[in-house]
Amino acid sequence: MLNIRQTKHLASNLATTVEHLELVLSHANDSYQELELIDPARPDKPRLVVNVRNPLRILQSRLFRWVLLKKLTPSDQSHGGVKGRSIKSNALSHLNASFVYKTDISSFYPSIHYSKVYRLFLTEFGCSPDVARLCTRLCTYKHHLALGLITSPFLADQILKTTDARIAAACAKAKITYTRYVDDITLSGAFDFRQSGIENVIAEILQSVGFRVNQVKSVFGRVKEMDITGIRICGPRLDVARDYLVEVRRRIADASNLATGEYFQGPYFLRSQILGSIHFITWVNPNRKKALFRRFRAVPWEVVAAEAKKQGLVARRKTLSPTKPTKDDLEKHCQPPIDPATNGF
């Protein structure tokens, strides 16, 4: 519970004034930039990311760090964007299971309309209508939560907190474990529960609060045959997905081939990129550290870099590039102020 009843108290918590806060929000479109995130591994599926520049970025960060994080607790079942939790803790929750069901929530952030955010601040956080209006304008872009806003993961988690508890209770009755990593949902149990109808129960609960399950990504299987948010369970321990491990080993061998003039398959990866992948693997499974680093250190990386430069090879990276918004897009960057007298709707 935030229990902020006056706009001057909100401004004080953000180390600013009401006038400055209103001024920044009235010119918020000057602070937003739409970027397209392209992963070279999936170039056909770019993601829209919103970059926020000062001074709006400062106010959003203060609201997140100085107000929300200090006074609110995360959902018990959530592992994404939660301090001390991760994809690893998410997978660990299913360590002793034999069967698993995975799905995700369709259009997660865009489906969280500013009306939900407003009601969250008004009813769940105990803010006055005026305070809820300002906080909603501060935390939404184009009338919804957006990828790139520092407050989006936390607010999405708070909106789903009650829903998570409902799903967890339904799963507990069936002796099934439920976790959520942002929009990725995982259920697991000691028995094959594909005929239990639990996936329909989850879909109905989510639909009742305005979310939709992505049926295309809904899948049942054995734990040993599937990964959970990129991590697989191997008996009593965790490991990375098998395909990922094989690919990293291939990249190390490929780099060595480049240095020695043998067949180079490509694409070219920098030393730092491969090292980052190794650190991820050994974070998940420390037992792989010795063997992987032995392979890594055997590569003459200075020769690799020189040969790559000689051949004109360029490493593929994730890229962020500006989109080209239309005039209408720019005019819609900021939603009109919510009218507290009508609850904004």
ChimeraX attribute file (.defattr): number of C-alpha atoms within 10 A of each C-alpha:
attribute: neighborCount
match mode: 1-to-1
recipient: residues
	/A:1	13
	/A:2	16
	/A:3	15
	/A:4	19
	/A:5	16
	/A:6	16
	/A:7	22
	/A:8	15
	/A:9	15
	/A:10	23
	/A:11	20
	/A:12	12
	/A:13	15
	/A:14	21
	/A:15	12
	/A:16	14
	/A:17	16
	/A:18	17
	/A:19	11
	/A:20	12
	/A:21	19
	/A:22	15
	/A:23	11
	/A:24	18
	/A:25	19
	/A:26	15
	/A:27	13
	/A:28	22
	/A:29	20
	/A:30	17
	/A:31	17
	/A:32	20
	/A:33	18
	/A:34	17
	/A:35	19
	/A:36	17
	/A:37	19
	/A:38	18
	/A:39	16
	/A:40	13
	/A:41	10
	/A:42	9
	/A:43	11
	/A:44	9
	/A:45	12
	/A:46	15
	/A:47	14
	/A:48	18
	/A:49	19
	/A:50	19
	/A:51	18
	/A:52	20
	/A:53	13
	/A:54	13
	/A:55	15
	/A:56	21
	/A:57	18
	/A:58	13
	/A:59	20
	/A:60	20
	/A:61	16
	/A:62	18
	/A:63	23
	/A:64	19
	/A:65	15
	/A:66	14
	/A:67	15
	/A:68	18
	/A:69	16
	/A:70	11
	/A:71	12
	/A:72	13
	/A:73	14
	/A:74	18
	/A:75	20
	/A:76	13
	/A:77	21
	/A:78	25
	/A:79	23
	/A:80	22
	/A:81	19
	/A:82	17
	/A:83	9
	/A:84	8
	/A:85	13
	/A:86	16
	/A:87	17
	/A:88	20
	/A:89	16
	/A:90	23
	/A:91	22
	/A:92	17
	/A:93	16
	/A:94	23
	/A:95	19
	/A:96	16
	/A:97	19
	/A:98	18
	/A:99	22
	/A:100	28
	/A:101	23
	/A:102	20
	/A:103	20
	/A:104	20
	/A:105	20
	/A:106	17
	/A:107	13
	/A:108	18
	/A:109	18
	/A:110	16
	/A:111	17
	/A:112	22
	/A:113	16
	/A:114	23
	/A:115	16
	/A:116	19
	/A:117	24
	/A:118	27
	/A:119	20
	/A:120	18
	/A:121	25
	/A:122	25
	/A:123	14
	/A:124	14
	/A:125	19
	/A:126	17
	/A:127	24
	/A:128	17
	/A:129	24
	/A:130	20
	/A:131	23
	/A:132	28
	/A:133	25
	/A:134	21
	/A:135	20
	/A:136	26
	/A:137	24
	/A:138	22
	/A:139	24
	/A:140	24
	/A:141	23
	/A:142	18
	/A:143	21
	/A:144	20
	/A:145	25
	/A:146	23
	/A:147	17
	/A:148	15
	/A:149	20
	/A:150	20
	/A:151	23
	/A:152	20
	/A:153	20
	/A:154	21
	/A:155	21
	/A:156	19
	/A:157	26
	/A:158	21
	/A:159	20
	/A:160	21
	/A:161	17
	/A:162	12
	/A:163	18
	/A:164	23
	/A:165	15
	/A:166	15
	/A:167	21
	/A:168	21
	/A:169	15
	/A:170	18
	/A:171	20
	/A:172	12
	/A:173	9
	/A:174	13
	/A:175	15
	/A:176	21
	/A:177	22
	/A:178	25
	/A:179	24
	/A:180	24
	/A:181	23
	/A:182	20
	/A:183	19
	/A:184	21
	/A:185	22
	/A:186	23
	/A:187	24
	/A:188	27
	/A:189	22
	/A:190	16
	/A:191	13
	/A:192	15
	/A:193	20
	/A:194	14
	/A:195	7
	/A:196	10
	/A:197	9
	/A:198	18
	/A:199	21
	/A:200	11
	/A:201	14
	/A:202	21
	/A:203	17
	/A:204	16
	/A:205	18
	/A:206	19
	/A:207	12
	/A:208	11
	/A:209	13
	/A:210	12
	/A:211	18
	/A:212	19
	/A:213	23
	/A:214	14
	/A:215	12
	/A:216	9
	/A:217	12
	/A:218	15
	/A:219	14
	/A:220	17
	/A:221	16
	/A:222	17
	/A:223	23
	/A:224	14
	/A:225	14
	/A:226	20
	/A:227	19
	/A:228	24
	/A:229	19
	/A:230	14
	/A:231	22
	/A:232	23
	/A:233	23
	/A:234	14
	/A:235	13
	/A:236	8
	/A:237	13
	/A:238	19
	/A:239	23
	/A:240	22
	/A:241	18
	/A:242	14
	/A:243	8
	/A:244	14
	/A:245	16
	/A:246	10
	/A:247	11
	/A:248	17
	/A:249	16
	/A:250	14
	/A:251	21
	/A:252	20
	/A:253	17
	/A:254	22
	/A:255	29
	/A:256	22
	/A:257	16
	/A:258	23
	/A:259	19
	/A:260	15
	/A:261	10
	/A:262	11
	/A:263	10
	/A:264	16
	/A:265	13
	/A:266	13
	/A:267	12
	/A:268	18
	/A:269	20
	/A:270	18
	/A:271	18
	/A:272	9
	/A:273	12
	/A:274	17
	/A:275	16
	/A:276	11
	/A:277	15
	/A:278	20
	/A:279	15
	/A:280	13
	/A:281	22
	/A:282	17
	/A:283	16
	/A:284	18
	/A:285	16
	/A:286	13
	/A:287	13
	/A:288	15
	/A:289	14
	/A:290	11
	/A:291	9
	/A:292	19
	/A:293	14
	/A:294	10
	/A:295	13
	/A:296	21
	/A:297	10
	/A:298	11
	/A:299	20
	/A:300	14
	/A:301	17
	/A:302	11
	/A:303	15
	/A:304	23
	/A:305	19
	/A:306	13
	/A:307	17
	/A:308	19
	/A:309	11
	/A:310	9
	/A:311	9
	/A:312	9
	/A:313	14
	/A:314	12
	/A:315	13
	/A:316	14
	/A:317	13
	/A:318	11
	/A:319	12
	/A:320	17
	/A:321	13
	/A:322	14
	/A:323	13
	/A:324	11
	/A:325	11
	/A:326	9
	/A:327	8
	/A:328	8
	/A:329	12
	/A:330	14
	/A:331	12
	/A:332	14
	/A:333	19
	/A:334	21
	/A:335	18
	/A:336	11
	/A:337	14
	/A:338	20
	/A:339	12
	/A:340	16
	/A:341	9
	/A:342	8
	/A:343	15
	/A:344	15
	/A:345	8
